[in-house]
């Protein structure tokens, strides 16, 4: 088995075209925003303090991740302080553990900044990411965001 190194890298002029080309499957499009739409959302909501990176498997871009970085929570619009806002793994690279590794790295980043929990949300529905997040230890908070997405919490232990 070949070991792949997953890294989170800034989006630059040199890699933006290949990162913007990343796509989920057509069936997943109702659950996951495109990279372009995610970047537009980040620009439209600076109060969410968006922090985003390209996900690389070795030297190949395979995904995108975006957080609300240490924000003052203003529910229901702004969740935080640490919120996994977007996670997309390209359809050609799913099922290889890349998403799990991205979340692990995000958790370590949040912990290193004294975060005690990581929030996220998802659109409910068959074929959605609920099982993925549950396997990583996220649990529903019992709340929905204004768009009807289910809010999840992962308690971070030292």
C-alpha positions, 0 to 999 in steps of 0.5 A: 500500500502506498502512503499519501501525504495530505497537506493543506496549502494556500490557494495561489495564482499557480494552483487556483485553476486546478483547485477551482476545477475540483468537483464532487459527484453530481449526486453530491452537488446538493450537499457540497458547494463548489470551490468557486461558490465557497470562495464567493461565500467567503468574500460575501461573509468576511464576518465569518473570518474565512480561512481556506486551503487547497487539500493536496495528496502529495503534489496533486490538489484533491480537495478544498476546506474552509473554516470560520477561524476563531470567530465571535459566535453570532448564531444562527448566522455565525457559528463558532468560534471554530466552524468547519464551513466547507469540505470538498474532496474531488470525486476522483479521490473520494473513499481514500481517507483524504476527508478524514485526514483533512478533518484530523488536521483541522482538529489539530489546528483548532486544538493548537489555538486552544479550541475546545470544539469544532462545529459543522453542519450538513444538509439532511438527506439520503447520500449526504455526509451525516455518516461521515461526520458521525464516524469522526465523532461529530454529534448533532447539537439539536439545532438547525441553521436558518437554511435547515442544515443540521448543526454538529459538534465535535468535542476536542479533548487534549 
